[in-house]
Amino acid sequence: MTFEKNILLTGGAGFIGCHAVKHFVTAYPRYRIVVLDKLTYAGNLANLKEVADKPNFVFVQGDICDAKLITDLFAKYEINGVMHLAAESHVDRSIENPMEFVMTNVVGTVTLLNAAVKAWGEHADRSKYLFYHISTDEVYGSLGAEGLFREDTPYDPRSPYSASKASSDHFVRAYHETFGLPVVISNCSNNYGPNQYPEKLIPVVIKQIIQNKPIPVYGKGENIRDWLFVGDHVSAMDAIWHKGVSGETYNVGGNNEWMNIELVKKLCGILDQKLNRPSGTSAGLISYVTDRKGHDLRYAIDASKLKNDLNWEPKQKFDAYLSTTVDYYLALFQG
């Protein structure tokens, strides 16, 4: 079978990656999606069982830092597109072991960039080739009470995680300028939804409530994040992949800011209802803990460029999506 596109999708067994894989495999049967994942703690092959038997799906276990493996994959599958999601992404882990983040997020990205330039040549045609790098809003640093991150906001990373992602973003842009590599970058806000490794805020809160254990909240819980449903993120990725202009950056946000403590209390209310507990029961589990080192106060995305240029915006169904997310983790943690 001849495919229109052969896309190497890194990190495809992870949270956002698995949703991207399922979407592109299903929506574009003429695209072959070659998934590369190291299957570390956050990668789970079971996340891909829905598409495992599809003729346009291929899975390879491996490390994006393995230059020979990457070069061989480009040759074997005639890769003409990269959708790069593989990353170490948990801020607390980056504080404990920054070097892991340097290796995966920086060295791994450069390894992929080198392979793309070698396979496609310099000044490759955007209509035939694309390197799409998925990044984070954390590269921009921290906002005060006002303002939004725009694509031209100066980078100001505050954690080893965000510094490693900022570095990888810079390398992608540098390869575009130096070698003419067709690239697009997107920087997204906090994702939520099914299949997320349960160390992030929403699944942690749900798990603690189910087990009647203290819900840890950093500091006073006043940090603010913009929450984006993973399905909306994938639809934005689709738009960026197909219509994004080479060399451009697109911010992806949910227009959905929540103070951490307010989101925790909202989850407590939802869980009280779903678990048939008296109102206020789960909120009684909230426990304030020492704040994270370098904890950014507020992130908020201005996604107007994505709306104006590529006709994308989030679906604004937070209550429905959050309920679906809670149901997923209830089944997971009670199963």
Order of alpha helices (4+ residues) and beta strands (2+ residues): beta-alpha-beta-beta-alpha-beta-alpha-alpha-alpha-beta-alpha-beta-beta-alpha-beta-beta-alpha-beta-beta-alpha-beta-alpha-alpha
